[in-house]
Each structure stands twice: as C-alpha cells, then as structure tokens.
C-alpha cells in the first residue's frame, strides 16, 4: 500500500486504463467522470474522505469504466494493489462491507438501465 498526494486537476486513472489497484481517499475529494462523444465529460459523482474507488479493477482486472480527477490540492489517496487486498481487509474489515455496497450500487444501476431498455423495446 502506498500513500500518494495529488493536486487539483490531476488524473488518477482514465476510463479504459488497465491496472489492478483500488484507492481509499484519506484526505480530499475526487470526481468520477466518463467522456461521451456527444456530450463531452459527464461527472457521475464526487467522492470524499474514507470512500473507496477502483475496486472493480482490483477484483476483476477489466478496463476502468470511468476516469478519476482530483478536486482539491493536497488530496491523499492510499493506493492498494490487488495482492495487498487481504492485508488491507485484515487491517480494516469494515472496508469489505464498503466495497460490497459499492458493487451492489453498480449492479442495481445496471439492472435499472437494463429494465429501462427492455421497457422501451
């Protein structure tokens, strides 16, 4: 695990990148965004202290589904590689629940999108 400090506007990773780490926000905030060919950048949400992001890539090694941009100077992120997950969870078991909640939120969103498409068709 590595603690890194970022400045406003820094990109932590981009949509489509391939890597296998997740991040925990120790201090500061980040924007989660996607880039649409027709609408440009679309900010999906802002995450603050103690939130985790990038957990899907740490678990399944698929390309990133969104980009992350730092909102504040001095933002501190704990970078956690896939092979460090067990140690991280041992030190802070509550984070398992946090990750499960994030994944559940993603799945519910996909299910809602799917049902909306089915209703339209």
N, C-alpha and C positions, 0 to 999 in steps of 0.2 A: 504494500500500500504506500502511496506516495502523495504527500500534501503539496498541491500546486497553487500558486497565486496568479490570478488573471486580472486584466484591466477591462474597463468598459469597451465593448465592441469586439473583444477577442472571440474567435470562433473555437469552440472546444472540439466539435466534430461537425461534419456536414452529412446531410441526407445522402445515402448511398455509400458512405465510407464503410470499410470492413475493418473492424477490430473487435477485441473481446473484453473490453473493460467497462465498468459502470462507475458512476460518480455519486458521491454524497456531498451535499452543499454544507460546508462548515460555517461559512460566513458569506453574505452577499446574496445575489439572485441571478438567475439566467432566464432567457426567453427560449421557448421551444417553438420552432417555426418550420414551415415547409415552403417550397418555392413552386408556384403554379405558373405554367406557361402563359396563361391568360391574365392572371391576377397578380403576379409577382409574389413577393413574400407575404405569407399569412402567418401571423403569430397565433399559435394554438393555445398557449398558456404561459404563465410566468411561475417559476418555482423559486422558493426561498429556503432559508436555513433549515437543515435537517431533512430536506427532501432528497430523494434518490432519483437518478435518471440514467438511461443507458442500460438498464437491467436486462432488456430483451437480448441485446447483442452479447452480453456477458453469459447468458444462458444458452442461446442457440447459434451464435456466430453468424447470423444473417446480416445483410447490409442494414445500416442505420435507416430508420423510417422517417427521421426528421433531423433538423440541424439545431445546434445549441449555440446561442450567443450570450455573452456575459453582459449584464445590465449595469453593474457597478464596479468602479475601481476597487481593487483590494479584495475581490471575491476569491474565497479559498475553497478549493474542491479537493476531496480525498478521492484519488484515482485507485480503483480496486480491479486488479486483473482477475480473470476467470479462475486461475489456480489459487487465488487468495480468498475466494468466497467462503470456504469452510472456516478459515481462521476469522474472517470478518463476522460471520454469523455466530461463532463461538463467543467472540468478544461482546457482541451486541445482538442477542437473539430476537429482539423486537424488530430488527430490520427485515427478518424473514416475513413477518406479517405485513410490513410496509410494501415489500416487493410483491407479495401476493395481492394486496389491494390494488397496486398499480396495474398488474397484469389483468386482474378482474375488470378494472375500468376499461382497459384496452379491448378486452373481449366483448364487453357489453356494448361498447361503441361500434365495433364491427358487426355485432348482431343487429343492432338498431339500423345500421346502414343497409345490411342485407335485407331486413324486413321491409324497409322503405323501398328498395329497388323491386322486391317481389310485389309489393302493393301497386307500384307504378306500372309494372309489366302486366 
